[in-house]
Amino acid sequence: MRIREQDIEALGADGHATPRAEAQAVAELLRQALHRLGFHPDIPHGVKGGELCWPTLRGELTVSGHPLVTLGRIPLDSANRLADVLMRAALDEQTKNAASA
């Protein structure tokens, strides 16, 4: 899913609405990606059973009005799994880049 400028601009007209909407849209994309990787929302921290919990994701603004996505706390098992997934993706990307060079 790709976010289009029109989608972001449609969410607000004032100076901070557009950056905030952009940050919220990116946070939503991260939620969707985490869900596809097997992470689940709304599972209380410390639940046993192997469920992967995703961190709290919020689209926010810095004091100066720049958009950012805040990643909240995440249980250690879920953090380890997320780190593993990200490392594999990085290695895949490096392999693709080396093969195309």
C-alpha positions, 0 to 999 in steps of 0.5 A: 500500500502506498500513501498518496499526497492527495490522501494526506492532504485530504485529512487536514488543511492547517499547517500541522494537520498534514504532517500529523496525518503523514505520520499517522499514515506511516504508523498505520503502514507499520501496523499492517506490516507487523500484522502480516509478519505475525505480530498481534495488537492488544495482547497484554504484555507478559502473556505466555504462549508465544504470541508476538506483540507489536509496540504501540505506534503513534503518528506524532509531531515534534515540538517544531512540527516535524512528523515522526512515528513513535514506537512504544514498548515491546516485550523482549520476545517480540523485540527479538523476533522483530529484530530477526525479521529486520535483519533478514530483510536487510540481508536480502536487500544487500544480496539484491543490491550486490547481485544487480551491481 
